[in-house]
């Protein structure tokens, strides 16, 4: 990260994510859930809510009932960042069946033609508006071809319909094709090779805590909300800027301490305290170089607040405290 200026944090305010109480941890929790085939995404979120006895739980990025894989579920106040996950890129392992036998090279070559921007219209079963739109395929790796079945790994922009992608590949081949099986292996910062949790594991961890008071299992299957923001550029802000952000104010340059490189104006960024707590989400109003070199101006326009107001003191109270301490030192 680029360092704009140094700063210190007061241990009397806020709590590092790893030191939150279990109640706070669950209210700001994220679950990298492994969805099974059968239930709807809505049913999964409702079951999580019932299992953990929480008031609020929501899923990010709907999966069809037969589709398996990563379904991020956010708890409590963590649901405030749902939009950032909905817009994040996805990865799928897809099994496509071609309706007539074709040479492997022909199959691979045509699949490769679907890299980059493609046109898609949502299928009839979709709940979104049926308008032609552009979606980007970041990579499409043909992993295996066996007779008329093609196994491929696809990285794509949010909102890409894999069933429609298979249909369109079939049109390009001139044979027709359909999706037979699908598994999501990445959704934004959540990956299949990390802490992937089943509903059974979640149930067991909660039951163990209720019976023995041991929080270890729950803290393993429920991640802090900060884990759901790893895909966003990160900015670290000073203690005296936190409460203003919590009230929806923009981030001015004097409150910025550190930032990541390659931030462009208009990018969605995440704001963190020196303790590593997520404060909110905003849209950059400057690029990284302007943020680093500038002395005045608005760096980020706040769009979503995660932290509760009052967690850190108001800036004028901090200034008043510092003035009092300076006066005492002068007297002594």
N, C-alpha and C positions, 0 to 999 in steps of 0.2 A: 504494500500500500504506500501511497505518497503521503508524506507528513507535511501538513500545512503549518501546524504549531503544536507544541507540547501541551499537555493538560493533565490535571489530577482529578480523581473522583473521590467524593466523600463517602466512606463506608456506611455512614448513618442513613443514606438514602438509597433506595433501590435494592435489588437482590440479583446476584449472578444467576443465570438460568439453572446451573447445576445445584444451587443452594436453595431453590424455592421450596416451600412446603409442598406436600403432596397435593393439597387442595389447590394451591396456585399453579402447580405443575399441570394438573388435569384441566384447569380452566384455560391454560395456554398450551394445550397439548396437540400433537399431530401424530397420526398413526399411518405407517406405511403398510396398508392392509392388502392381503392377498385374497382377492375375490375369487370365489369358486363359481363354477357353472351352475346356473339355475335361478338364483334370486336376482332381483333388480338392484341397481345401485341404491335406490331410495330405501329398499328393504334393508340393505346392509347397514346404512346409516342409522335407521330406526333401531336395528338390533344392537348396534354399538351403544346407542343412547340408553337402551334398556339394560344392557349388560353392566355398564359402568355407572348407572343411576345418575346420569348427568342431565341437565336441562336442555342443552343444545349440542347437536352434533350434525355436521354436514359433510357431504362428499364433494370431491372436486373432479370433474371430468367423467361424465356418465359412460358406463360400459353396458352394452346389451346383456340381457340375462345369460346367454350362452357363452359370452366372452369372459375369460379369466384374466387374472393378473393384478397389477398395481391399481388400487383405488385409494388415493389419499383421503383420509377422514380427519377433519379438524374439530376440536372440542372447544366449547365455551367461547371466550373472546378471540380465540385463534381463528374463528370463522370469518373474522373481519378481513382476512387476507385472501379469501377464497378466489377473488378475481385474478390475483397474480398467478395462482396455480392453473386456473382455467385457461389462461392465455399462454402457458408454458408449453414448450415442445414435448412431443411424445415419441416413444419407440415401441414397435410391435414386432412380434414373431407371427407371421401369417402363413397359413397353408392354403394355397390356391389350386383349384382343379381346372385344368384346361379341357374343353369338351371334345377335342380331337387330338390324337398324337401328333407331335411336332418334333423336329430336331432340337437337341438341347441348346445348340448355339443360337438358333432362331428365338427360343424362349428367353435366353439370357440377353440377347441383343435388344429385343423389344422391351423387356423390363427396364433396361438401362435408359431407354428413351424417355422414361417418366421421371427422371431426375430434374430438380429445379421447379419453377412455377408451373402448376397445372390448373386447368379449369375443372371445377366440380360443381354440381348442383346437388344439394342434400336429397337423399332418397325420400320416397313418399311417406315412409314410416317415421321419419324424423319430425321433431316438434318445431324445428326452426323454419324460417321463411324459405320457400323453395326458389331461391334466386341463384343465378350463376355467379360463382365467386372464384377467386384465385387462392390456392393453397400451395405451399412449398414442400417438396419432398427433398429432405437434406441428404439422405442416402438410401439406396435400395440395393441390398446385397443378396444375391441369389445364393443360398447356402447349400441347397441340394435339389436335384431334380430326379424324380423316380416315375417313369412312365408319364402319366398325365398330371402328376402332382408336383407343384413347385413350392419349396419352403424358402421363405425370404424374410430378411430382417429389414424393417423400414423405419427410418427416422423422419418425422414429419412435423409440420406446423400444427398447432392446436386447431381442432375443427375439421381435420382431414378424415374423410370416411373411407375406411379400408375396404369395406364391401363394394363401394363405388369404384375404388381404385382397381380392384380385381375385375370388375365388370368392364371398365374402360380398357384394361390390358387385353381382355378377351376380344374386344372390338378391334383393337389394333392388330391382334394376331389373326383376326378373321375367322376364329373358331368359336368364340364365346368362352367365358370363364366365370367361375364363382368362388367365393370365399368359403372354405370348409371349416377352418378353425382359426381362432385368433387369441393371442395372449399379449397383454400390455406388459412390457418389461421396463419401461421408464416413463415417469410423468414429472416433468420439471426436475427438481432435485432428488426425487425419490427413485431409487433403483432396485432392481430385483436382487442384486448381489449384496445388499445391505440388510438392515434389520427388517425383514419381511414377516408380517404377523398374520396369523389366521384368527378367525373368530374363536376357535377353541382355545388357542393360546391366550387370547385376551380374557376369556372367561376364567381360565385357570389362574391367571395372574391376579385377577380381581378377587377371586374366591380365596386365594392364599393370603392376600392382604386382610380380607375380612376376618379370616379365621385366626391368623397368627400375628397380624400387624406388621408383617415383613413387606416393605415397600419395594424391594429390589426388583421383583418380577414386573410390577407395574411401571416402574421407571425405565425398564428395558423395552417394554412393548409400546410405551407412550413416549414420544420424543418431545423436546421443547419446541415451541412454535418457531424458534430461530432456525431449526433444521429445514423448515418449509420455505426459507428465504435464501437458501444458499445459491440459488440460480440467479439472484439479482445482484447488481453492483452494490457494494457496501460503502457507506459513509459513517464515520464515527463523529459524534457531536459532543460538545462540552456539557457538563452538568447544568450550567445556567441557561442552556438552550432547550433542555428537555421539556420542561413544563409548558413552554410556549407552543412547542410542537404538539403536545398532548391536547392543547386547546385549539388545534387546527391552524396555527400560524405557520407561515413559510419559514424555511431555514435561511437565515441571513449568513453571509460569509464569516462574520466574527464568531459564530457558534460552531464552525466546522474545524475539526482537528485533523482528521485523516480521511483519505478517499482512495478508491481504486482508479487505476489508469483506464483509458479508453472509454470513458463515459461521454456520450454525446448528448447534446441538448434534446430534450424530449424523451430520453430513456427513463424507464421506471427504475427507481433505486430504493434501497432499504436503509433506514436510519437506525443506528445502534448507539448505545451508551458505551462508555469506557469499560463498563462491567460486562459487556457483551449482550445486553438486553435489547430486544427489538422495541423501538419506539413507534415507528410508523413507516408508511410507504409514501413515496412522493414521485413527482416527475421533475427531472433535472431541467433547470432553466439556464444552465451553463454547461459547457463541456469541461473535461477534467483540467485542462490547461488554464481555462478562465477561472475555475474554482481555486486552483493552486496559486495563481499569480495575483488574483484580485484581492482588494481590501474591503470593498463595500459592494452591496448588491444582494439580490436574492439568488441563492444557489439551487434551492429545491422548493417546489410548490407542494405542500402536503395534501395527499389525497385520502389516505386511510390512517387512522390512529389505532395502535394496538395497546399501548400502555395507558393505564388509568391516570387522569389528571390528578395532581397532588402527590404522586409517587416521589417526585423531586420538588424542591421548593421553587417558588417563583423567583425570577431573576432579580426583582427589586429587593426581595428579602435577603438574597445572597449578598447583594451590594451593600445593604444596610448592615449585615453581619460583618463584612470585610471592613467597612468604615469604622465600626465600633472597635474591632480588633486593632486597627491602625491607630485609633485614638488612645487605646490603652497602652500600646507600645510606646507612643509618644510621651505619655505621662510618666512611664517608668524609665 
